Amino acid sequence: MSDDPRESAYRWVILALGALTDTIAIAIPSMALPVLFEEIRTDLSLSVAQIGLLWGIGSLPGIITMLIGGAIADRFGPRRALVAGCLLAGFACGLRGLSSSYAMLIATVLLNAFMTPIVSISVIKMVSTWFPRRQLGLANGVISMGMALGFMLGTLISASVLSPALGGWRYVLLFYGSLTLLLSIPWALVRRTPRVFDPATGAPEQASMRQALGQMARIRQLWLLGWALFGIGGAIQGLLGYLPLYLRSADWPPATADAAASTFHLVSMICVVPIALLSDRRGTRRNILIGAGVMIATGVGLLSVAQGLLVWVAIGMAGMVRDGFMAVFITMIMETRGVGPVFVGTATGLVSILSGLGSLIAPSIGNSLAVIAPNLPFVFWSLLAVGGILGLLATREASRAPAAAVPTPVSQAG
């Protein structure tokens, strides 16, 4: 990575824009749905099981798009991918608000989920290109903090503030879609991205999509990381979609139920950068991920028996490590032997195949268990997270690369 002071300063501009993009284009529109579900369910006459399917099915197209989107970002550059991704994701997000039936809502949710991974993967690729390895944990922490901020705002203002102000859930989604469309403008104006050659992997400065996919599919650790995120990510996805409905059904006031979900993201946002910095300074990603996974599994499981104040304790336990886990997890993907900055988009997409499967099936299965007992979904999701921890236990910590292996810019890419 270049030591040019101007480039060193500009990378923080890129990081800020990347975090803002994840906040507006990914996190807010995503977490708006759970708090709007009650309004959507009443408007379209849906059951709790249908809501669970609606929440989980959004992960289905992402299984494909994340892999393709990562390969596209590797091949053509993250800047071009971000411009196109923000335009497509903004359009798809707005279409959800025009849905007049459950079938149409399912279709538009699928379309939106097909587009948004292009944005999230390209932001990860952008960070890996602009930042040296010694700062990757911090950079990914800032990106994850942007996600946490968006998750918090999405749950806090979508139903209680924006829906009454704009005239209903449809206009909220149209508003978020418009903001996402506008993000394509600053990405079109940023500097062209440094293209890198990574001596540690011997990868060419620009690999073909077929070469990238073939090389990443042979790395065992990526599949183990995918399994870990299948369990832990699926548990979190199920929890976030069900928690507002569960608390409201337990006679919590709607505003308090939404505040509980917002608290999950607030404590996550507060803790994400310290967790990321800790992983940089201690030089261990794996142990931090295992510890965070244990806290998530414990917090989710505790919700199955918690009442009153203990509910807030359980939410805080699972929430405080959620985005910190993702920041360190993404950094561990980047540092996996054979990946490097050249293939980080493809590698992240490959891991996301299993992650997307977990996020697809966890809400549907969990919500269906609510027919037996309202607290049973939390037990299922806690056990799923334990399965993810077993995947982390099978991974290996990446050794710290020597200085010569730090990627260096060789040209410019889109």
Residue pairs with C-beta under 8 A, 6 or more apart in sequence:
1 130
1 131
1 132
1 194
1 406
1 407
1 408
1 409
2 8
2 194
2 408
2 409
7 194
10 191
11 130
11 131
13 190
14 126
14 127
14 130
14 190
15 127
15 130
15 131
15 139
15 142
15 143
16 142
17 186
17 187
17 190
18 123
18 126
18 127
18 143
18 146
19 142
19 143
19 145
19 146
19 149
20 146
20 183
21 82
21 86
21 119
21 123
21 146
21 183
21 187
22 119
22 120
22 123
22 143
22 146
22 147
22 150
23 146
23 147
23 149
23 150
23 153
24 150
24 176
24 179
24 180
24 183
25 85
25 86
25 89
25 90
25 93
25 116
25 119
25 179
25 180
25 183
26 116
26 119
26 120
26 147
26 150
27 146
27 147
27 148
27 149
27 150
27 151
27 153
27 154
28 150
28 151
28 153
28 154
28 158
28 176
29 93
29 112
29 116
29 154
29 173
29 176
29 177
29 180
30 116
30 150
30 151
30 154
31 150
31 151
31 152
31 154
31 155
31 158
31 240
31 261
31 265
32 154
32 155
32 158
32 159
32 172
32 173
32 176
33 40
33 54
33 55
33 241
34 55
34 155
34 240
34 241
34 243
34 244
34 245
34 261
35 154
35 155
35 158
35 159
35 160
35 244
35 258
35 261
36 158
36 159
36 163
36 169
36 172
37 51
37 54
37 55
37 241
37 244
37 245
38 159
38 244
38 245
38 248
38 254
39 159
39 163
39 168
39 169
40 46
40 51
40 105
40 169
41 47
41 48
41 50
41 51
43 168
43 169
44 101
44 102
44 105
46 54
46 102
48 245
48 367
48 370
49 364
49 367
49 368
49 371
50 102
51 241
51 245
51 367
52 241
52 242
52 363
52 364
52 366
52 367
52 368
53 106
53 363
53 364
53 367
54 102
54 105
54 106
54 109
55 237
55 241
55 363
55 367
56 237
56 238
56 241
56 359
56 360
56 361
56 362
56 363
56 364
57 106
57 109
57 110
57 113
57 360
57 364
58 109
58 110
58 112
58 113
58 359
59 113
59 237
59 356
59 357
59 358
59 359
59 360
60 110
60 113
60 356
60 360
61 110
61 111
61 113
61 114
62 113
62 114
62 116
62 117
62 352
62 356
62 359
63 352
63 353
63 356
63 357
63 360
64 114
65 113
65 114
65 115
65 117
65 118
66 117
66 120
66 121
66 348
66 349
66 352
66 353
66 356
67 213
67 346
67 349
67 350
67 352
67 353
68 349
69 81
69 85
69 117
69 118
69 121
69 122
69 345
69 349
70 121
70 125
70 344
70 345
70 346
70 347
70 348
70 349
70 350
70 352
71 209
71 212
71 213
71 345
71 346
71 349
72 81
72 118
72 209
72 345
73 81
73 118
73 121
73 122
73 125
73 345
74 125
74 207
74 209
74 212
74 342
74 343
74 344
74 345
74 346
75 206
75 207
75 208
75 209
75 212
76 413
76 414
77 192
77 193
77 195
77 413
77 414
78 122
78 123
78 125
78 126
78 129
78 193
78 345
78 414
79 126
79 187
79 190
79 192
79 193
79 413
79 414
80 414
81 118
81 121
81 122
81 125
81 414
82 119
82 122
82 123
82 126
82 184
82 187
83 184
83 187
83 188
84 118
84 184
85 115
85 116
85 118
85 119
85 122
86 119
86 180
86 181
86 183
86 184
86 187
87 181
87 184
88 115
88 118
89 112
89 115
89 116
89 118
89 119
89 180
90 177
90 178
90 179
90 180
90 181
90 182
90 183
90 184
91 115
91 177
91 181
92 108
92 111
92 112
92 114
92 115
92 116
92 177
93 112
93 116
93 173
93 176
93 177
93 180
94 173
94 174
94 176
94 177
94 178
94 181
95 108
95 111
95 112
95 177
96 105
96 108
96 109
96 112
96 173
96 177
97 169
97 170
97 171
97 172
97 173
97 174
97 177
98 104
98 108
98 170
98 174
99 105
99 107
99 108
99 170
117 349
117 352
121 345
121 348
121 349
121 352
122 345
123 143
124 140
124 143
124 330
124 344
124 345
124 348
125 344
125 345
125 348
126 193
127 136
127 139
127 140
127 143
128 136
128 334
128 341
128 344
129 193
129 194
129 195
129 196
129 341
129 407
130 139
130 193
130 194
131 139
132 406
132 407
133 334
133 335
133 401
133 406
134 280
135 280
136 280
136 331
136 334
136 335
137 276
137 277
137 279
137 280
137 285
137 327
137 328
137 331
138 273
138 276
138 277
138 280
140 276
140 326
140 327
140 328
140 330
140 331
141 272
141 273
141 275
141 276
141 277
141 324
141 327
142 273
142 276
143 327
143 330
144 272
144 276
144 323
144 324
144 326
144 327
144 330
145 269
145 272
145 273
145 323
147 323
147 326
148 265
148 266
148 268
148 269
148 272
148 322
148 323
149 265
149 269
151 240
151 264
151 265
151 268
151 269
151 323
152 262
152 265
152 266
152 268
152 269
155 244
155 258
155 261
155 262
155 264
155 265
156 258
156 259
156 262
158 172
159 169
159 254
159 258
160 254
160 255
160 258
162 171
162 172
162 175
163 169
163 171
163 172
166 172
166 175
192 412
192 413
192 414
193 412
193 413
193 414
194 409
194 410
194 411
194 412
194 413
195 205
195 206
195 409
195 410
195 411
195 412
195 413
196 205
196 341
196 342
196 407
196 408
196 409
196 410
197 203
197 204
197 205
197 342
197 407
197 408
197 410
198 340
198 341
198 342
198 405
198 407
199 404
199 405
199 407
200 337
200 340
200 401
200 405
201 338
201 339
201 340
201 342
201 343
203 215
203 340
203 342
203 343
204 342
205 342
205 410
205 411
206 342
206 413
207 215
207 342
207 343
209 346
212 342
212 343
212 346
213 346
213 350
215 338
215 343
216 222
216 338
216 339
216 343
216 346
216 347
216 350
217 350
219 336
219 337
219 338
219 339
219 347
221 336
221 337
221 395
221 396
222 333
222 336
222 339
222 347
222 350
222 351
223 350
223 354
224 391
224 392
224 394
224 395
225 329
225 332
225 333
225 336
225 351
225 391
225 392
225 395
226 350
226 351
226 352
226 353
226 354
226 355
226 391
227 354
227 387
227 388
227 391
228 289
228 293
228 329
228 388
228 389
228 391
228 392
228 395
229 329
229 351
229 352
229 354
229 355
229 358
229 388
230 354
230 355
230 357
230 358
230 387
230 388
230 391
231 358
231 384
231 385
231 386
231 387
231 388
231 389
231 390
231 391
232 293
232 296
232 297
232 325
232 384
232 385
232 388
232 389
233 355
233 358
233 359
233 388
234 355
234 357
234 358
234 359
234 361
234 362
234 381
234 384
234 388
235 296
235 297
235 300
235 358
235 362
235 381
235 382
235 384
235 385
235 388
236 296
236 300
236 318
236 322
236 385
237 358
237 359
237 362
237 363
238 362
238 363
238 365
238 366
238 367
238 377
238 380
238 381
238 384
239 300
239 303
239 318
239 378
239 381
240 261
240 264
241 363
241 367
242 363
242 366
242 367
242 370
242 377
243 257
243 260
243 261
243 264
243 303
243 315
244 257
244 258
244 260
244 261
246 370
246 374
246 375
246 377
247 256
247 257
247 260
247 311
248 254
248 257
249 374
250 374
252 260
260 311
260 312
260 315
263 312
263 315
263 316
263 319
264 315
264 316
264 318
264 319
264 322
265 319
265 322
265 323
266 319
267 315
267 316
267 319
267 320
268 319
268 320
268 321
268 322
268 323
268 324
269 323
270 320
271 320
271 321
271 323
271 324
272 323
272 324
272 327
274 324
275 288
275 292
275 321
275 324
275 325
275 327
275 328
276 324
276 327
276 328
276 331
278 288
279 285
279 288
279 327
279 328
279 331
282 288
283 400
284 397
285 328
285 329
285 331
285 332
285 335
285 397
285 398
286 332
286 392
286 395
286 396
286 397
287 397
288 324
288 328
289 325
289 328
289 329
289 332
289 392
290 389
290 392
290 393
291 321
292 321
292 324
292 325
292 328
293 325
293 385
293 388
293 389
293 392
294 389
295 317
295 318
295 320
295 321
296 318
296 321
296 322
296 325
296 385
297 382
297 385
297 386
297 389
298 317
298 318
298 382
299 314
299 315
299 316
299 317
299 318
299 319
300 314
300 318
300 378
300 381
300 382
300 385
301 378
301 379
301 382
302 310
302 313
302 314
302 317
303 311
303 314
303 315
303 318
303 375
303 378
304 375
304 376
304 378
304 379
304 382
305 375
306 313
306 314
330 348
332 395
332 398
333 339
333 344
333 347
333 348
333 351
334 340
334 341
334 344
334 347
335 398
335 401
336 347
336 398
337 398
339 347
340 407
341 407
342 407
358 384
358 388
362 380
362 381
362 384
365 380
366 377
366 378
366 380
366 381
367 377
369 376
369 377
369 380
370 376
370 377
